[in-house]
Amino acid sequence: MACQHTCHGGSQTGCRSIHPNILNGSLVVALICDKKVECKPYSAMFWVRLRFLLRFFVAFVLLIGVLSIFMVFKSQIVIPNTLVHELMKDAKYQQPCPCTNPIISTDRIRAVTEDVRRIAEDTGKGPLPEINTERYSTRKTDKRRSLVIFGDDRSGTTFLTRLFSEDPQIFSVYEPLWITRDWTRDEKGRNLTADVNNVISAIMSCHFASNPTVLKFLEKTAKKWAPGLFKNPFQSSPICNKTAKGQMSCPNPSTVPKLVEQTCSDYYKHSVTKVAIVRVPDRKLSSIFPKIIHDNPDTEIKVLHVVRDPRGSINSRINLQWIGDYQKENFFFIPRATCEGITQNVKFGKSLEGSLKEHYKLLRYQDIASSPVKTAQEIYKFAGFEMPESLIRWIVQATNPSKEALEEESKKAFSSVRNATASVKKWRKESPIERIRIIEKECSELFDLLGLERLT
């Protein structure tokens, strides 16, 4: 075999010998030139190296595949929470209004959970672990949750009571203390404070059967006991039954106290009652709170204290002819007595400490009127209730009525239908400046306490 290549270091002058060798299955020819030996591999060496690279690549791909499968199995724990979070962003699972901290019911979360599980199965992710829906409920307690609405006349308490009466899960009792107020007048020596607390406690905890005072109260609930009473839960099913003619037949609740108790506890999740300042002993919130908390350990009771600018509430009472106007010689006594009662109760509420502070909430009328839906949701969250969507529609209709409906309802003293936005500052247009001056003078301390703006 002749030398056909140039050797290192110069031109090839001749080949002394040819040495054929087999190296890893490749033929290698050693050319021994005059100056240097050079080895030239054939194409077989290229395929050896290529096979090595292919094996390395396959091993790398297999490693990546194993890691990917491991991550997929591990992600099964995270997938449910991620999907729930994404679904919560969807408008289908949001409150139908721009709310702060909306309350999501357990039923709604269960519906989301089913959608999550269906999506996971359709995409081949297999069955998902159960989602703990209890963490989304408003409260983690087995106690009954109830609410007392406390406030002065014309402060928005009737609207709130009517709102709760539209909720089918709430046993709503309007102004029960209209009944007890007559007892001290008819029966000298009665303990009004004890009577009031017994009645409120019975409504809050559904304990109607074992207390003589409560049985006395039930006797009066067979008929309308207060002006403005719009719904009587003591004359509802299953306490009442339909006759053959389709009419409702209702026994006196005092004759079936066990049935009343069962209806309250089994058919309604919560209880709500309105308590007016003027019908509480000494007009003091401290007459009932915190006693009703301590007397009912099986019930979580909250107190919602509603206050209104006295210029607005007094203007409303004058329009209804409940009181005289500023021309009366003793008119100054009306704002003085009104504001003294509100002031002492606001101070009491602000002085609460520890766990009692969590059971009390001060609510301004202007918040109800200016943002009724948002305020209602905040009240439900405070009370630990779950707010049904149907209630939002009722609030919108009640606070944004048609012109005809507003004219008709404005004739009713206890109507819950109002133009919410207009009612906040209605007193500014209707109140004479002299009346405003008297109110601001007599209510100076309350104005400072609530931070109300003075006009005079």
C-alpha positions in Angstrom: 0.0 0.0 0.0 1.5 3.3 -1.1 1.7 6.5 1.0 -0.9 9.0 -0.4 -0.8 11.7 2.3 1.6 14.3 3.5 3.3 13.5 6.9 3.6 15.9 9.8 6.5 18.2 9.5 7.0 18.0 5.7 6.3 16.2 2.5 6.1 12.4 2.5 9.3 11.0 1.0 8.5 7.3 1.4 6.9 4.7 3.5 8.9 2.1 5.3 6.1 -0.2 6.3 2.4 -0.6 6.7 0.9 -1.9 9.9 -2.8 -2.8 9.8 -4.5 -3.0 13.2 -8.0 -3.6 14.5 -9.1 -1.1 17.2 -12.6 -1.5 18.6 -13.8 -3.0 15.4 -12.2 -0.2 13.2 -9.4 -0.6 10.8 -6.5 1.7 11.5 -3.6 2.0 9.2 -0.2 3.3 10.5 1.8 5.1 8.0 5.5 5.2 8.9 7.0 8.1 7.1 10.5 9.4 7.1 9.7 12.1 9.7 6.6 11.1 11.7 3.9 8.5 12.0 0.3 9.6 11.4 -2.9 7.5 12.1 -6.0 8.0 10.0 -9.4 6.4 11.4 -12.0 5.2 9.0 -15.8 6.1 9.2 -16.4 3.3 11.7 -14.9 5.5 14.5 -17.5 8.2 13.8 -20.4 5.7 14.3 -18.9 4.5 17.7 -19.0 8.1 19.0 -22.5 8.7 17.6 -23.8 5.6 19.4 -22.3 6.9 22.6 -24.1 10.2 22.2 -27.4 8.5 21.4 -27.2 6.4 24.6 -26.5 9.5 26.7 -29.4 11.3 25.1 -31.8 8.4 25.7 -30.7 8.2 29.4 -31.2 11.9 29.8 -34.7 11.8 28.3 -35.7 8.8 30.6 -34.5 10.8 33.7 -36.6 13.8 32.7 -39.6 11.6 32.2 -39.2 10.0 35.6 -38.9 13.4 37.3 -42.0 14.7 35.4 -44.1 11.7 36.5 -43.0 12.3 40.1 -44.0 16.0 39.9 -47.4 15.1 38.4 -48.3 12.7 41.2 -47.1 15.2 43.8 -49.2 18.0 42.3 -52.4 16.1 43.1 -52.4 17.6 46.5 -52.1 21.2 45.2 -54.5 20.9 42.3 -57.8 21.1 44.3 -56.9 24.4 46.0 -55.6 25.9 42.8 -58.8 25.1 40.9 -61.0 26.3 43.7 -59.1 29.6 43.8 -59.5 30.0 40.0 -63.2 29.2 40.2 -63.7 31.7 43.0 -62.6 34.4 40.6 -65.4 33.5 38.2 -68.4 35.7 38.4 -70.6 32.6 38.8 -69.3 32.1 42.3 -69.1 35.7 43.5 -71.6 37.9 45.2 -73.5 39.9 42.6 -72.3 43.2 44.0 -69.0 44.9 44.8 -68.7 43.8 48.4 -66.0 43.8 50.9 -65.2 40.4 52.3 -68.2 38.6 50.9 -69.5 35.7 52.9 -69.5 32.4 50.9 -71.9 29.8 52.1 -71.0 26.1 52.7 -73.5 25.1 50.0 -71.9 27.3 47.5 -68.5 25.9 48.3 -69.9 22.3 47.9 -71.1 23.3 44.4 -67.6 24.6 43.6 -66.1 21.4 44.9 -68.3 19.3 42.6 -67.2 21.4 39.6 -63.6 21.0 40.6 -63.9 17.3 40.8 -65.7 17.1 37.5 -63.0 19.2 35.8 -60.3 17.0 37.3 -61.9 13.8 36.1 -62.5 15.2 32.6 -58.8 16.1 32.3 -57.6 12.8 33.5 -56.3 13.9 36.9 -58.3 11.2 38.6 -60.3 11.5 41.9 -59.4 14.4 44.1 -59.2 14.5 47.9 -62.2 15.9 49.8 -62.1 19.6 50.4 -62.9 20.8 53.9 -65.8 23.2 53.3 -66.1 24.1 57.0 -63.2 26.4 56.7 -65.3 28.6 54.4 -68.3 28.9 56.7 -68.9 32.0 58.7 -68.4 30.4 62.1 -67.1 27.1 63.5 -69.5 26.5 66.3 -72.5 24.3 67.1 -74.2 27.1 69.1 -77.3 28.8 67.8 -76.4 32.3 66.6 -78.8 35.1 67.3 -78.9 38.9 67.0 -80.5 41.8 69.0 -81.1 45.0 67.1 -81.0 47.9 69.6 -81.8 51.5 68.7 -83.9 54.6 69.0 -87.1 55.5 67.1 -86.6 56.3 63.4 -83.0 55.1 63.3 -83.3 52.3 60.7 -84.1 49.5 63.1 -87.5 48.7 61.5 -85.8 48.4 58.1 -83.3 45.9 59.4 -85.9 43.9 61.2 -87.9 43.7 58.0 -84.8 42.7 56.1 -84.2 39.7 58.5 -87.8 38.7 58.3 -87.3 38.2 54.5 -84.7 35.6 55.3 -86.4 32.1 55.6 -83.7 30.8 58.0 -84.3 33.5 60.6 -86.9 33.6 63.4 -87.5 37.3 63.4 -89.6 38.9 66.2 -90.5 42.6 65.9 -90.7 44.7 69.1 -91.5 42.0 71.7 -91.1 44.6 74.5 -94.4 46.2 73.5 -95.9 43.4 75.4 -93.8 43.7 78.6 -94.2 47.4 78.9 -97.9 47.0 79.8 -97.1 44.6 82.6 -95.6 47.1 85.0 -98.5 49.4 84.4 -101.1 46.8 85.1 -99.2 44.8 87.8 -97.4 46.9 90.4 -94.2 45.5 91.8 -93.2 43.6 88.7 -89.5 43.5 87.9 -89.3 45.0 84.4 -85.6 44.2 84.0 -86.1 40.5 84.7 -89.2 40.4 82.4 -87.3 42.0 79.5 -84.3 39.8 79.9 -86.4 36.6 80.1 -88.4 37.4 76.9 -85.3 38.4 74.9 -83.4 35.3 76.1 -86.3 33.0 75.1 -86.4 34.4 71.6 -82.6 34.2 71.2 -82.3 30.6 72.4 -85.8 29.2 71.6 -86.6 28.4 75.2 -90.3 29.1 75.5 -91.6 26.2 77.6 -90.1 26.4 81.1 -90.5 30.0 82.1 -93.8 31.5 83.4 -92.8 35.0 82.2 -92.2 33.6 78.7 -95.6 31.8 78.7 -97.2 35.0 79.7 -95.5 36.7 76.8 -96.6 33.9 74.4 -100.2 34.5 75.3 -100.1 37.9 73.8 -98.5 36.8 70.5 -101.7 35.3 69.2 -102.6 38.7 67.9 -100.9 41.9 66.7 -99.0 43.3 69.6 -97.2 46.3 68.1 -97.8 48.9 65.5 -96.0 48.1 62.3 -95.9 44.4 62.9 -95.4 42.9 59.4 -94.9 39.2 60.2 -95.7 37.1 63.2 -93.5 34.0 63.4 -95.7 32.6 66.2 -98.5 32.3 63.7 -96.6 30.4 61.0 -96.3 26.8 60.0 -96.0 24.3 61.6 -97.6 26.1 64.6 -100.6 26.8 62.4 -102.4 24.4 60.1 -104.6 24.8 57.1 -108.3 23.9 57.4 -110.3 22.0 54.9 -111.3 25.4 53.4 -107.6 26.3 53.0 -107.6 28.9 55.8 -104.9 28.9 58.5 -105.9 27.8 62.0 -103.5 28.9 64.7 -103.7 27.9 68.4 -102.7 30.4 71.1 -98.9 29.9 71.3 -99.1 29.8 75.1 -101.0 26.5 74.9 -98.4 24.8 72.7 -95.1 26.1 74.1 -93.2 22.9 73.2 -94.3 23.2 69.6 -93.2 26.9 69.5 -89.9 25.9 70.9 -89.5 23.1 68.4 -90.5 25.3 65.5 -88.0 28.0 66.5 -85.1 25.6 67.0 -85.7 23.1 64.1 -87.1 25.3 61.4 -85.0 28.4 61.9 -81.2 28.5 62.2 -81.1 32.0 63.9 -83.2 34.4 65.9 -83.4 38.2 65.5 -85.3 40.7 67.5 -85.6 44.4 67.6 -85.4 46.2 71.0 -86.2 49.9 71.1 -84.4 52.1 73.7 -87.6 53.6 75.0 -88.9 50.1 76.1 -85.7 49.0 77.9 -85.4 49.8 81.7 -83.8 53.2 82.2 -83.2 53.4 78.4 -79.9 51.6 79.0 -78.3 48.9 76.9 -76.6 47.7 80.1 -80.0 46.6 81.4 -79.9 43.7 79.0 -76.3 43.4 77.9 -74.2 41.4 78.9 -76.8 39.6 81.0 -78.4 38.0 78.0 -74.9 36.7 77.0 -74.3 35.1 80.4 -77.8 33.7 80.7 -77.6 31.8 77.4 -74.4 29.9 77.2 -75.8 27.6 74.5 -76.4 30.6 72.1 -73.9 33.0 70.6 -75.7 36.4 70.9 -74.6 39.6 69.2 -75.9 43.1 69.7 -76.2 45.5 66.9 -76.5 49.1 68.2 -78.0 51.4 65.5 -77.6 55.2 65.9 -78.7 58.1 63.7 -78.0 61.8 63.5 -80.6 63.3 66.0 -81.5 66.0 63.5 -82.7 63.3 61.1 -84.5 61.1 63.6 -86.3 64.1 65.2 -87.3 65.5 61.8 -88.8 62.2 60.9 -90.8 62.0 64.1 -92.1 65.6 63.6 -93.2 64.7 60.1 -95.2 61.7 61.5 -96.7 64.1 64.1 -95.3 62.0 67.0 -93.9 65.1 68.6 -94.3 68.8 68.3 -91.8 71.2 66.6 -89.4 73.8 67.9 -92.2 76.3 68.5 -93.3 74.4 71.5 -92.1 75.8 74.8 -90.5 72.6 76.0 -89.3 71.3 72.7 -85.7 71.4 73.9 -86.5 68.5 76.3 -87.1 66.2 73.3 -83.6 66.4 71.8 -82.0 66.5 75.2 -83.7 63.2 76.4 -83.1 61.6 73.0 -79.4 62.4 72.9 -78.7 61.6 76.6 -80.1 58.1 76.0 -78.0 57.5 72.8 -74.9 59.0 74.4 -74.9 56.8 77.5 -75.3 53.7 75.4 -72.6 54.6 72.9 -70.2 55.2 75.8 -71.2 51.9 77.3 -70.5 50.1 74.0 -67.1 51.8 73.7 -66.2 50.7 77.2 -66.7 47.0 76.5 -63.5 44.9 76.8 -62.4 41.4 76.0 -64.8 38.9 74.5 -67.8 41.2 75.2 -66.4 43.7 72.7 -66.7 41.1 69.9 -70.4 40.7 70.7 -71.2 44.4 70.1 -71.2 46.5 66.9 -72.1 50.2 66.5 -73.9 50.9 63.2 -74.7 54.3 61.8 -77.9 55.0 60.0 -76.1 56.7 57.2 -74.2 53.5 56.3 -77.6 51.6 56.0 -79.0 54.4 53.7 -75.9 55.1 51.6 -74.7 51.5 51.1 -77.6 49.1 52.1 -76.3 45.9 50.4 -72.7 46.3 51.6 -73.9 47.2 55.1 -76.3 44.2 55.2 -73.4 41.9 54.3 -71.3 43.3 57.0 -74.1 42.8 59.5 -74.5 39.2 58.4 -70.8 38.6 58.8 -70.8 40.2 62.3 -73.8 38.0 63.4 -72.3 34.8 61.8 -75.2 34.3 59.5 -75.1 33.2 55.8 -76.7 35.7 53.5 -79.0 34.4 50.8 -78.8 35.9 47.3 -82.6 36.5 47.3 -82.1 39.0 50.1 -79.9 41.2 48.0 -82.7 41.6 45.4 -85.1 42.5 48.2 -82.7 45.2 49.5 -82.3 46.7 46.0 -86.1 46.8 45.5 -86.8 48.3 49.0 -84.1 51.0 48.7 -84.7 51.9 45.1 -88.5 51.9 44.6 -90.4 53.4 41.8 -91.9 56.8 42.1 -95.4 55.4 42.6 -94.3 52.8 45.2 -92.4 55.5 47.1 -95.4 57.8 47.2 -97.6 55.0 48.5 -95.1 53.7 51.1 -94.2 57.2 52.4 -97.7 57.4 54.0 -96.8 54.4 56.2 -94.9 55.2 59.4 -93.4 51.7 59.6 -92.7 51.1 55.9 -89.3 49.6 55.0 -89.5 51.0 51.5 -87.4 54.2 51.2 -85.3 56.1 48.7 -82.1 55.2 50.6 -79.8 57.9 49.1 -82.3 60.8 49.6 -83.3 59.8 53.1 -79.8 60.5 54.5 -79.9 64.2 54.0 -83.6 64.8 53.9 -83.6 66.6 57.2 -81.3 69.3 55.7 -84.0 70.4 53.3 -86.9 70.2 55.7 -85.6 71.3 59.1 -85.8 75.0 60.0 -82.5 76.5 61.1 -83.9 77.3 64.6 -84.8 73.7 65.2 -81.3 72.6 64.1 -79.7 75.1 66.4 -81.7 73.8 69.4 -80.8 70.2 68.6 -77.1 70.9 68.1 -77.0 72.7 71.4 -78.8 70.0 73.4 -76.9 67.2 71.7 -73.4 68.7 71.9 -71.8 65.7 73.7 -73.3 63.2 71.2 -72.1 65.3 68.3 -68.5 65.2 69.6 -68.8 61.4 70.4 -70.0 60.5 66.9 -68.0 63.2 65.1 -71.2 64.8 63.6 -70.8 68.1 61.6 -72.6 71.1 63.0 -74.4 73.6 60.9 -74.9 76.4 63.4 
